[in-house]
Amino acid sequence: MVSGSGISARRIVVDARHHMLGRLSSILVKELLNGQRVVVVRCEEICLSGGLVHQKTKYLRFLRKRMNTKPSHGPIHFRAPSKILWRTIRGMIPHKTKHGAAVLARLKVYEGVPPPYDKIKRMVIPDALKVLRLQAGHKYRLLGKLSSEVGWNHYDTIKELENKRKERAQVAYGRRKQLAKLRVKAEKAAEETLGPQLAMYAEMKILRWICGHTRSNKIRSEDIQNKVGVLASVVDKMREARLRWLDYVKKR
């Protein structure tokens, strides 16, 4: 369900694979500030422009920034790709206010695709995709690989879990494909054997809708005769129903 402002009541699940970090963050910030709840998965496959050596050097310079007397006071240096994305988004939000804290609470970030989001339709953001925003032939590096170079120890684990998830998804897709073929075959066989009866059932369904009856009500022949006429074709009945609906809308 989408409200009048275009904000969905459900969480939007974004697949961050091969999205540019900065562009993805800026677009997500606008959605979060508008009140949209967002879940970002596969953060380890976010792209950064530039080679690995350049990006690693930049991050090592960032790691040297700390408080001399008590480093645990900050700044906190995240190594996980999901937390790097979270920190990038936090830098674009007034996070020290109550409003900013509420905005950040609408965001969830994950490496891989954990349940239940593996069963939910995932979206991409075209304005942040690498193939559309990065010049062809330009160097880029995956955020997960950079994180593993600077202290993140779960790169291989996430990769193994993702391979298992893809295998399960492939099996489920094959099963759905087979069921769809069986359904088409069964519908074709039913149409060959029950063709006239199916046409009659379809006409009765239209008559129920025109007469305003629910499935639990019985259609009486006199109701049909009074409202649409017995000898009228299905197309004529549908046309009359549309005209009655248009008259009702105009009156309102």
C-alpha positions as protocol buffer text, in pm:
chain_id: "A"
residue {
  index: 1
  type: MET
  ca { x: 0 y: 0 z: 0 }
}
residue {
  index: 2
  type: VAL
  ca { x: 134 y: 343 z: -99 }
}
residue {
  index: 3
  type: SER
  ca { x: 17 y: 662 z: 69 }
}
residue {
  index: 4
  type: GLY
  ca { x: -66 y: 984 z: -111 }
}
residue {
  index: 5
  type: SER
  ca { x: 291 y: 1105 z: -61 }
}
residue {
  index: 6
  type: GLY
  ca { x: 430 y: 798 z: -241 }
}
residue {
  index: 7
  type: ILE
  ca { x: 560 y: 633 z: 77 }
}
residue {
  index: 8
  type: SER
  ca { x: 498 y: 259 z: 104 }
}
residue {
  index: 9
  type: ALA
  ca { x: 369 y: 122 z: 434 }
}
residue {
  index: 10
  type: ARG
  ca { x: 596 y: -182 z: 398 }
}
residue {
  index: 11
  type: ARG
  ca { x: 973 y: -190 z: 411 }
}
residue {
  index: 12
  type: ILE
  ca { x: 1142 y: -153 z: 75 }
}
residue {
  index: 13
  type: VAL
  ca { x: 1418 y: -413 z: 27 }
}
residue {
  index: 14
  type: VAL
  ca { x: 1706 y: -280 z: -186 }
}
residue {
  index: 15
  type: ASP
  ca { x: 1962 y: -516 z: -339 }
}
residue {
  index: 16
  type: ALA
  ca { x: 2285 y: -316 z: -317 }
}
residue {
  index: 17
  type: ARG
  ca { x: 2480 y: -538 z: -558 }
}
residue {
  index: 18
  type: HIS
  ca { x: 2687 y: -327 z: -801 }
}
residue {
  index: 19
  type: HIS
  ca { x: 2556 y: 8 z: -675 }
}
residue {
  index: 20
  type: MET
  ca { x: 2792 y: 300 z: -619 }
}
residue {
  index: 21
  type: LEU
  ca { x: 2833 y: 375 z: -249 }
}
residue {
  index: 22
  type: GLY
  ca { x: 2786 y: 753 z: -252 }
}
residue {
  index: 23
  type: ARG
  ca { x: 2499 y: 764 z: -499 }
}
residue {
  index: 24
  type: LEU
  ca { x: 2317 y: 480 z: -324 }
}
residue {
  index: 25
  type: SER
  ca { x: 2356 y: 654 z: 12 }
}
residue {
  index: 26
  type: SER
  ca { x: 2228 y: 991 z: -110 }
}
residue {
  index: 27
  type: ILE
  ca { x: 1915 y: 839 z: -267 }
}
residue {
  index: 28
  type: LEU
  ca { x: 1841 y: 628 z: 41 }
}
residue {
  index: 29
  type: VAL
  ca { x: 1878 y: 933 z: 265 }
}
residue {
  index: 30
  type: LYS
  ca { x: 1605 y: 1117 z: 73 }
}
residue {
  index: 31
  type: GLU
  ca { x: 1371 y: 820 z: 109 }
}
residue {
  index: 32
  type: LEU
  ca { x: 1446 y: 785 z: 481 }
}
residue {
  index: 33
  type: LEU
  ca { x: 1387 y: 1156 z: 543 }
}
residue {
  index: 34
  type: ASN
  ca { x: 1048 y: 1123 z: 370 }
}
residue {
  index: 35
  type: GLY
  ca { x: 947 y: 851 z: 616 }
}
residue {
  index: 36
  type: GLN
  ca { x: 1016 y: 540 z: 407 }
}
residue {
  index: 37
  type: ARG
  ca { x: 1148 y: 229 z: 585 }
}
residue {
  index: 38
  type: VAL
  ca { x: 1437 y: 71 z: 394 }
}
residue {
  index: 39
  type: VAL
  ca { x: 1628 y: -258 z: 418 }
}
residue {
  index: 40
  type: VAL
  ca { x: 1956 y: -289 z: 225 }
}
residue {
  index: 41
  type: VAL
  ca { x: 2095 y: -637 z: 155 }
}
residue {
  index: 42
  type: ARG
  ca { x: 2419 y: -763 z: -8 }
}
residue {
  index: 43
  type: CYS
  ca { x: 2618 y: -465 z: 116 }
}
residue {
  index: 44
  type: GLU
  ca { x: 2942 y: -658 z: 55 }
}
residue {
  index: 45
  type: GLU
  ca { x: 2890 y: -614 z: -322 }
}
residue {
  index: 46
  type: ILE
  ca { x: 2861 y: -233 z: -318 }
}
residue {
  index: 47
  type: CYS
  ca { x: 3110 y: -71 z: -557 }
}
residue {
  index: 48
  type: LEU
  ca { x: 3370 y: 198 z: -496 }
}
residue {
  index: 49
  type: SER
  ca { x: 3537 y: 379 z: -786 }
}
residue {
  index: 50
  type: GLY
  ca { x: 3915 y: 344 z: -795 }
}
residue {
  index: 51
  type: GLY
  ca { x: 4155 y: 55 z: -745 }
}
residue {
  index: 52
  type: LEU
  ca { x: 4201 y: -152 z: -430 }
}
residue {
  index: 53
  type: VAL
  ca { x: 4536 y: 6 z: -338 }
}
residue {
  index: 54
  type: HIS
  ca { x: 4394 y: 358 z: -359 }
}
residue {
  index: 55
  type: GLN
  ca { x: 4084 y: 274 z: -153 }
}
residue {
  index: 56
  type: LYS
  ca { x: 4284 y: 79 z: 105 }
}
residue {
  index: 57
  type: THR
  ca { x: 4525 y: 370 z: 150 }
}
residue {
  index: 58
  type: LYS
  ca { x: 4235 y: 609 z: 208 }
}
residue {
  index: 59
  type: TYR
  ca { x: 4078 y: 381 z: 467 }
}
residue {
  index: 60
  type: LEU
  ca { x: 4407 y: 327 z: 650 }
}
residue {
  index: 61
  type: ARG
  ca { x: 4443 y: 705 z: 678 }
}
residue {
  index: 62
  type: PHE
  ca { x: 4094 y: 710 z: 832 }
}
residue {
  index: 63
  type: LEU
  ca { x: 4191 y: 435 z: 1079 }
}
residue {
  index: 64
  type: ARG
  ca { x: 4471 y: 653 z: 1218 }
}
residue {
  index: 65
  type: LYS
  ca { x: 4220 y: 914 z: 1337 }
}
residue {
  index: 66
  type: ARG
  ca { x: 4149 y: 850 z: 1705 }
}
residue {
  index: 67
  type: MET
  ca { x: 4137 y: 1013 z: 2047 }
}
residue {
  index: 68
  type: ASN
  ca { x: 4485 y: 1016 z: 2201 }
}
residue {
  index: 69
  type: THR
  ca { x: 4387 y: 982 z: 2567 }
}
residue {
  index: 70
  type: LYS
  ca { x: 4105 y: 725 z: 2525 }
}
residue {
  index: 71
  type: PRO
  ca { x: 4061 y: 580 z: 2172 }
}
residue {
  index: 72
  type: SER
  ca { x: 3742 y: 394 z: 2269 }
}
residue {
  index: 73
  type: HIS
  ca { x: 3567 y: 733 z: 2290 }
}
residue {
  index: 74
  type: GLY
  ca { x: 3590 y: 760 z: 1913 }
}
residue {
  index: 75
  type: PRO
  ca { x: 3586 y: 795 z: 1628 }
}
residue {
  index: 76
  type: ILE
  ca { x: 3464 y: 437 z: 1579 }
}
residue {
  index: 77
  type: HIS
  ca { x: 3609 y: 270 z: 1269 }
}
residue {
  index: 78
  type: PHE
  ca { x: 3368 y: 15 z: 1125 }
}
residue {
  index: 79
  type: ARG
  ca { x: 3509 y: -267 z: 915 }
}
residue {
  index: 80
  type: ALA
  ca { x: 3189 y: -449 z: 808 }
}
residue {
  index: 81
  type: PRO
  ca { x: 3046 y: -337 z: 469 }
}
residue {
  index: 82
  type: SER
  ca { x: 2697 y: -291 z: 613 }
}
residue {
  index: 83
  type: LYS
  ca { x: 2828 y: -64 z: 889 }
}
residue {
  index: 84
  type: ILE
  ca { x: 3037 y: 135 z: 639 }
}
residue {
  index: 85
  type: LEU
  ca { x: 2719 y: 201 z: 438 }
}
residue {
  index: 86
  type: TRP
  ca { x: 2533 y: 284 z: 760 }
}
residue {
  index: 87
  type: ARG
  ca { x: 2804 y: 532 z: 862 }
}
residue {
  index: 88
  type: THR
  ca { x: 2801 y: 692 z: 515 }
}
residue {
  index: 89
  type: ILE
  ca { x: 2425 y: 745 z: 539 }
}
residue {
  index: 90
  type: ARG
  ca { x: 2458 y: 872 z: 895 }
}
residue {
  index: 91
  type: GLY
  ca { x: 2697 y: 1142 z: 774 }
}
residue {
  index: 92
  type: MET
  ca { x: 2422 y: 1281 z: 550 }
}
residue {
  index: 93
  type: ILE
  ca { x: 2166 y: 1303 z: 834 }
}
residue {
  index: 94
  type: PRO
  ca { x: 2151 y: 1530 z: 1142 }
}
residue {
  index: 95
  type: HIS
  ca { x: 2190 y: 1215 z: 1353 }
}
residue {
  index: 96
  type: LYS
  ca { x: 2248 y: 1394 z: 1685 }
}
residue {
  index: 97
  type: THR
  ca { x: 1889 y: 1519 z: 1694 }
}
residue {
  index: 98
  type: LYS
  ca { x: 1576 y: 1320 z: 1777 }
}
residue {
  index: 99
  type: HIS
  ca { x: 1458 y: 1358 z: 1421 }
}
residue {
  index: 100
  type: GLY
  ca { x: 1787 y: 1220 z: 1288 }
}
residue {
  index: 101
  type: ALA
  ca { x: 1777 y: 927 z: 1529 }
}
residue {
  index: 102
  type: ALA
  ca { x: 1423 y: 844 z: 1413 }
}
residue {
  index: 103
  type: VAL
  ca { x: 1539 y: 857 z: 1051 }
}
residue {
  index: 104
  type: LEU
  ca { x: 1828 y: 617 z: 1118 }
}
residue {
  index: 105
  type: ALA
  ca { x: 1591 y: 381 z: 1300 }
}
residue {
  index: 106
  type: ARG
  ca { x: 1406 y: 328 z: 969 }
}
residue {
  index: 107
  type: LEU
  ca { x: 1721 y: 183 z: 809 }
}
residue {
  index: 108
  type: LYS
  ca { x: 1843 y: -177 z: 827 }
}
residue {
  index: 109
  type: VAL
  ca { x: 2159 y: -301 z: 654 }
}
residue {
  index: 110
  type: TYR
  ca { x: 2287 y: -657 z: 607 }
}
residue {
  index: 111
  type: GLU
  ca { x: 2562 y: -855 z: 440 }
}
residue {
  index: 112
  type: GLY
  ca { x: 2416 y: -1126 z: 220 }
}
residue {
  index: 113
  type: VAL
  ca { x: 2041 y: -1183 z: 204 }
}
residue {
  index: 114
  type: PRO
  ca { x: 1925 y: -1315 z: 544 }
}
residue {
  index: 115
  type: PRO
  ca { x: 1573 y: -1451 z: 600 }
}
residue {
  index: 116
  type: PRO
  ca { x: 1300 y: -1334 z: 570 }
}
residue {
  index: 117
  type: TYR
  ca { x: 1431 y: -1098 z: 300 }
}
residue {
  index: 118
  type: ASP
  ca { x: 1534 y: -1389 z: 74 }
}
residue {
  index: 119
  type: LYS
  ca { x: 1161 y: -1449 z: 13 }
}
residue {
  index: 120
  type: ILE
  ca { x: 1076 y: -1082 z: -52 }
}
residue {
  index: 121
  type: LYS
  ca { x: 1101 y: -904 z: -385 }
}
residue {
  index: 122
  type: ARG
  ca { x: 1417 y: -693 z: -398 }
}
residue {
  index: 123
  type: MET
  ca { x: 1460 y: -366 z: -585 }
}
residue {
  index: 124
  type: VAL
  ca { x: 1749 y: -182 z: -750 }
}
residue {
  index: 125
  type: ILE
  ca { x: 1812 y: 191 z: -791 }
}
residue {
  index: 126
  type: PRO
  ca { x: 1899 y: 268 z: -1156 }
}
residue {
  index: 127
  type: ASP
  ca { x: 2044 y: 611 z: -1072 }
}
residue {
  index: 128
  type: ALA
  ca { x: 2308 y: 444 z: -853 }
}
residue {
  index: 129
  type: LEU
  ca { x: 2400 y: 140 z: -1066 }
}
residue {
  index: 130
  type: LYS
  ca { x: 2763 y: 99 z: -1164 }
}
residue {
  index: 131
  type: VAL
  ca { x: 2685 y: 17 z: -1528 }
}
residue {
  index: 132
  type: LEU
  ca { x: 2500 y: 349 z: -1566 }
}
residue {
  index: 133
  type: ARG
  ca { x: 2713 y: 579 z: -1349 }
}
residue {
  index: 134
  type: LEU
  ca { x: 3073 y: 457 z: -1382 }
}
residue {
  index: 135
  type: GLN
  ca { x: 3266 y: 519 z: -1701 }
}
residue {
  index: 136
  type: ALA
  ca { x: 3329 y: 204 z: -1904 }
}
residue {
  index: 137
  type: GLY
  ca { x: 3673 y: 61 z: -1827 }
}
residue {
  index: 138
  type: HIS
  ca { x: 3713 y: 264 z: -1507 }
}
residue {
  index: 139
  type: LYS
  ca { x: 3860 y: 81 z: -1209 }
}
residue {
  index: 140
  type: TYR
  ca { x: 3630 y: -15 z: -925 }
}
residue {
  index: 141
  type: ARG
  ca { x: 3646 y: -227 z: -613 }
}
residue {
  index: 142
  type: LEU
  ca { x: 3383 y: -417 z: -414 }
}
residue {
  index: 143
  type: LEU
  ca { x: 3327 y: -293 z: -60 }
}
residue {
  index: 144
  type: GLY
  ca { x: 3342 y: -648 z: 81 }
}
residue {
  index: 145
  type: LYS
  ca { x: 3691 y: -702 z: -59 }
}
residue {
  index: 146
  type: LEU
  ca { x: 3811 y: -370 z: 86 }
}
residue {
  index: 147
  type: SER
  ca { x: 3660 y: -457 z: 424 }
}
residue {
  index: 148
  type: SER
  ca { x: 3839 y: -792 z: 429 }
}
residue {
  index: 149
  type: GLU
  ca { x: 4167 y: -609 z: 364 }
}
residue {
  index: 150
  type: VAL
  ca { x: 4122 y: -371 z: 660 }
}
residue {
  index: 151
  type: GLY
  ca { x: 4005 y: -614 z: 928 }
}
residue {
  index: 152
  type: TRP
  ca { x: 3665 y: -767 z: 841 }
}
residue {
  index: 153
  type: ASN
  ca { x: 3691 y: -1142 z: 901 }
}
residue {
  index: 154
  type: HIS
  ca { x: 3361 y: -1274 z: 762 }
}
residue {
  index: 155
  type: TYR
  ca { x: 3408 y: -1232 z: 388 }
}
residue {
  index: 156
  type: ASP
  ca { x: 3449 y: -1605 z: 318 }
}
residue {
  index: 157
  type: THR
  ca { x: 3161 y: -1695 z: 552 }
}
residue {
  index: 158
  type: ILE
  ca { x: 2919 y: -1459 z: 378 }
}
residue {
  index: 159
  type: LYS
  ca { x: 3034 y: -1588 z: 39 }
}
residue {
  index: 160
  type: GLU
  ca { x: 2966 y: -1948 z: 144 }
}
residue {
  index: 161
  type: LEU
  ca { x: 2622 y: -1861 z: 285 }
}
residue {
  index: 162
  type: GLU
  ca { x: 2532 y: -1674 z: -33 }
}
residue {
  index: 163
  type: ASN
  ca { x: 2627 y: -1975 z: -248 }
}
residue {
  index: 164
  type: LYS
  ca { x: 2398 y: -2196 z: -38 }
}
residue {
  index: 165
  type: ARG
  ca { x: 2115 y: -1943 z: -65 }
}
residue {
  index: 166
  type: LYS
  ca { x: 2151 y: -1927 z: -444 }
}
residue {
  index: 167
  type: GLU
  ca { x: 2139 y: -2307 z: -468 }
}
residue {
  index: 168
  type: ARG
  ca { x: 1818 y: -2316 z: -264 }
}
residue {
  index: 169
  type: ALA
  ca { x: 1670 y: -2036 z: -475 }
}
residue {
  index: 170
  type: GLN
  ca { x: 1756 y: -2224 z: -795 }
}
residue {
  index: 171
  type: VAL
  ca { x: 1582 y: -2539 z: -669 }
}
residue {
  index: 172
  type: ALA
  ca { x: 1274 y: -2338 z: -567 }
}
residue {
  index: 173
  type: TYR
  ca { x: 1265 y: -2164 z: -906 }
}
residue {
  index: 174
  type: GLY
  ca { x: 1281 y: -2499 z: -1088 }
}
residue {
  index: 175
  type: ARG
  ca { x: 994 y: -2628 z: -874 }
}
residue {
  index: 176
  type: ARG
  ca { x: 780 y: -2321 z: -949 }
}
residue {
  index: 177
  type: LYS
  ca { x: 858 y: -2351 z: -1318 }
}
residue {
  index: 178
  type: GLN
  ca { x: 752 y: -2717 z: -1321 }
}
residue {
  index: 179
  type: LEU
  ca { x: 428 y: -2638 z: -1136 }
}
residue {
  index: 180
  type: ALA
  ca { x: 350 y: -2361 z: -1385 }
}
residue {
  index: 181
  type: LYS
  ca { x: 390 y: -2606 z: -1675 }
}
residue {
  index: 182
  type: LEU
  ca { x: 163 y: -2859 z: -1504 }
}
residue {
  index: 183
  type: ARG
  ca { x: -95 y: -2587 z: -1443 }
}
residue {
  index: 184
  type: VAL
  ca { x: -98 y: -2483 z: -1809 }
}
residue {
  index: 185
  type: LYS
  ca { x: -127 y: -2847 z: -1914 }
}
residue {
  index: 186
  type: ALA
  ca { x: -417 y: -2908 z: -1672 }
}
residue {
  index: 187
  type: GLU
  ca { x: -600 y: -2593 z: -1787 }
}
residue {
  index: 188
  type: LYS
  ca { x: -562 y: -2697 z: -2149 }
}
residue {
  index: 189
  type: ALA
  ca { x: -696 y: -3046 z: -2077 }
}
residue {
  index: 190
  type: ALA
  ca { x: -988 y: -2902 z: -1880 }
}
residue {
  index: 191
  type: GLU
  ca { x: -1071 y: -2662 z: -2161 }
}
residue {
  index: 192
  type: GLU
  ca { x: -1077 y: -2946 z: -2413 }
}
residue {
  index: 193
  type: THR
  ca { x: -1306 y: -3165 z: -2202 }
}
residue {
  index: 194
  type: LEU
  ca { x: -1518 y: -2899 z: -2032 }
}
residue {
  index: 195
  type: GLY
  ca { x: -1524 y: -2621 z: -2290 }
}
residue {
  index: 196
  type: PRO
  ca { x: -1901 y: -2549 z: -2298 }
}
residue {
  index: 197
  type: GLN
  ca { x: -1933 y: -2584 z: -1921 }
}
residue {
  index: 198
  type: LEU
  ca { x: -1642 y: -2344 z: -1858 }
}
residue {
  index: 199
  type: ALA
  ca { x: -1805 y: -2087 z: -2088 }
}
residue {
  index: 200
  type: MET
  ca { x: -2129 y: -2122 z: -1895 }
}
residue {
  index: 201
  type: TYR
  ca { x: -1946 y: -2082 z: -1562 }
}
residue {
  index: 202
  type: ALA
  ca { x: -1770 y: -1769 z: -1691 }
}
residue {
  index: 203
  type: GLU
  ca { x: -2103 y: -1620 z: -1799 }
}
residue {
  index: 204
  type: MET
  ca { x: -2260 y: -1703 z: -1462 }
}
residue {
  index: 205
  type: LYS
  ca { x: -1965 y: -1534 z: -1288 }
}
residue {
  index: 206
  type: ILE
  ca { x: -2022 y: -1218 z: -1492 }
}
residue {
  index: 207
  type: LEU
  ca { x: -2392 y: -1231 z: -1411 }
}
residue {
  index: 208
  type: ARG
  ca { x: -2314 y: -1256 z: -1041 }
}
residue {
  index: 209
  type: TRP
  ca { x: -2094 y: -948 z: -1065 }
}
residue {
  index: 210
  type: ILE
  ca { x: -2354 y: -751 z: -1265 }
}
residue {
  index: 211
  type: CYS
  ca { x: -2639 y: -843 z: -1033 }
}
residue {
  index: 212
  type: GLY
  ca { x: -2435 y: -761 z: -723 }
}
residue {
  index: 213
  type: HIS
  ca { x: -2451 y: -1112 z: -576 }
}
residue {
  index: 214
  type: THR
  ca { x: -2169 y: -1267 z: -376 }
}
residue {
  index: 215
  type: ARG
  ca { x: -2058 y: -1626 z: -415 }
}
residue {
  index: 216
  type: SER
  ca { x: -2268 y: -1732 z: -114 }
}
residue {
  index: 217
  type: ASN
  ca { x: -2590 y: -1591 z: -267 }
}
residue {
  index: 218
  type: LYS
  ca { x: -2796 y: -1786 z: -515 }
}
residue {
  index: 219
  type: ILE
  ca { x: -2873 y: -1617 z: -844 }
}
residue {
  index: 220
  type: ARG
  ca { x: -3242 y: -1612 z: -914 }
}
residue {
  index: 221
  type: SER
  ca { x: -3360 y: -1622 z: -1272 }
}
residue {
  index: 222
  type: GLU
  ca { x: -3606 y: -1338 z: -1215 }
}
residue {
  index: 223
  type: ASP
  ca { x: -3322 y: -1114 z: -1084 }
}
residue {
  index: 224
  type: ILE
  ca { x: -3118 y: -1176 z: -1396 }
}
residue {
  index: 225
  type: GLN
  ca { x: -3418 y: -1121 z: -1620 }
}
residue {
  index: 226
  type: ASN
  ca { x: -3510 y: -795 z: -1448 }
}
residue {
  index: 227
  type: LYS
  ca { x: -3155 y: -651 z: -1444 }
}
residue {
  index: 228
  type: VAL
  ca { x: -2986 y: -765 z: -1765 }
}
residue {
  index: 229
  type: GLY
  ca { x: -3232 y: -969 z: -1967 }
}
residue {
  index: 230
  type: VAL
  ca { x: -3198 y: -1337 z: -2044 }
}
residue {
  index: 231
  type: LEU
  ca { x: -3141 y: -1303 z: -2418 }
}
residue {
  index: 232
  type: ALA
  ca { x: -2867 y: -1040 z: -2392 }
}
residue {
  index: 233
  type: SER
  ca { x: -2512 y: -1149 z: -2480 }
}
residue {
  index: 234
  type: VAL
  ca { x: -2229 y: -1134 z: -2230 }
}
residue {
  index: 235
  type: VAL
  ca { x: -2067 y: -839 z: -2413 }
}
residue {
  index: 236
  type: ASP
  ca { x: -2391 y: -641 z: -2403 }
}
residue {
  index: 237
  type: LYS
  ca { x: -2431 y: -715 z: -2034 }
}
residue {
  index: 238
  type: MET
  ca { x: -2078 y: -596 z: -1962 }
}
residue {
  index: 239
  type: ARG
  ca { x: -2137 y: -276 z: -2163 }
}
residue {
  index: 240
  type: GLU
  ca { x: -2458 y: -202 z: -1975 }
}
residue {
  index: 241
  type: ALA
  ca { x: -2284 y: -259 z: -1643 }
}
residue {
  index: 242
  type: ARG
  ca { x: -2005 y: -14 z: -1738 }
}
residue {
  index: 243
  type: LEU
  ca { x: -2258 y: 251 z: -1840 }
}
residue {
  index: 244
  type: ARG
  ca { x: -2443 y: 213 z: -1511 }
}
residue {
  index: 245
  type: TRP
  ca { x: -2114 y: 250 z: -1324 }
}
residue {
  index: 246
  type: LEU
  ca { x: -2025 y: 567 z: -1520 }
}
residue {
  index: 247
  type: ASP
  ca { x: -2366 y: 716 z: -1439 }
}
residue {
  index: 248
  type: TYR
  ca { x: -2308 y: 637 z: -1073 }
}
residue {
  index: 249
  type: VAL
  ca { x: -1965 y: 806 z: -1078 }
}
residue {
  index: 250
  type: LYS
  ca { x: -2104 y: 1117 z: -1250 }
}
residue {
  index: 251
  type: LYS
  ca { x: -2379 y: 1150 z: -991 }
}
residue {
  index: 252
  type: ARG
  ca { x: -2123 y: 1141 z: -711 }
}
